Amino acid sequence: MKFSELMLAAIGQSEIPLRFEPGAEEAVAGPVTEMLRAWVAAHIPDSPASDFDYGKKAVITELLAELDDQREIGVER
């Protein structure tokens, strides 16, 4: 499953009154995804100097790929 599919499914199950309007889920998901992307990216170490920093950078890189739908995530709806 892609992150965007997971996000749209969660929004679709919510009690958002506009969820029945065409494109409402995507309209909500876009800004939320961008906010999450910026928040996660802000934690990338500038100059990794230790194994911990390199591991942190690798995990963040994977999370960003999931946010950009470049990778599947291990969640079933």
C-alpha positions as CSV (number, residue, x, y, z in Angstrom):
1,M,0.0,0.0,0.0
2,K,1.2,3.5,-0.8
3,F,1.2,6.3,1.8
4,S,-1.3,8.3,-0.2
5,E,-3.7,5.4,-0.3
6,L,-3.4,5.0,3.5
7,M,-4.0,8.7,4.0
8,L,-7.0,8.8,1.6
9,A,-8.5,5.7,3.4
10,A,-8.1,7.4,6.8
11,I,-9.7,10.6,5.5
12,G,-12.5,8.7,3.9
13,Q,-13.3,7.0,7.2
14,S,-13.4,10.3,9.1
15,E,-16.3,12.5,9.9
16,I,-15.2,15.3,7.6
17,P,-18.4,16.8,6.2
18,L,-16.8,17.5,2.9
19,R,-15.7,14.0,2.3
20,F,-18.5,13.4,-0.1
21,E,-17.4,16.2,-2.4
22,P,-15.3,15.0,-5.4
23,G,-11.6,15.5,-4.6
24,A,-12.2,16.4,-0.9
25,E,-9.9,13.6,0.3
26,E,-7.1,14.7,-2.0
27,A,-7.5,18.3,-1.1
28,V,-7.0,17.5,2.6
29,A,-4.3,14.8,2.1
30,G,-2.0,17.1,0.0
31,P,-1.3,19.8,2.7
32,V,-1.1,17.2,5.5
33,T,1.4,15.1,3.5
34,E,3.5,18.2,2.7
35,M,3.5,19.1,6.4
36,L,4.6,15.6,7.4
37,R,7.3,15.6,4.7
38,A,8.8,18.9,6.0
39,W,8.7,17.7,9.6
40,V,10.4,14.4,8.8
41,A,13.0,16.1,6.5
42,A,13.9,18.6,9.2
43,H,15.4,15.7,11.2
44,I,17.9,14.7,8.6
45,P,21.4,15.0,10.1
46,D,23.4,17.8,8.2
47,S,26.7,16.0,8.5
48,P,26.4,12.4,9.6
49,A,29.4,11.6,11.7
50,S,28.5,8.4,13.5
51,D,26.7,5.1,12.8
52,F,23.7,6.4,14.7
53,D,23.6,9.5,12.4
54,Y,23.9,7.3,9.2
55,G,21.2,5.0,10.5
56,K,18.9,8.0,11.3
57,K,19.5,9.4,7.8
58,A,18.7,6.0,6.2
59,V,15.4,5.7,8.2
60,I,14.4,9.2,7.3
61,T,15.2,8.6,3.6
62,E,12.9,5.6,3.7
63,L,10.1,7.5,5.4
64,L,10.4,10.3,2.8
65,A,10.2,7.7,0.0
66,E,7.0,6.4,1.5
67,L,5.5,9.8,1.8
68,D,6.3,10.4,-1.9
69,D,4.8,7.0,-2.8
70,Q,8.1,5.7,-4.1
71,R,7.9,2.7,-1.7
72,E,5.1,0.5,-0.4
73,I,4.4,0.5,3.3
74,G,3.6,-2.6,5.2
75,V,0.1,-1.7,6.2
76,E,-3.1,-3.4,5.1
77,R,-6.4,-1.6,5.1
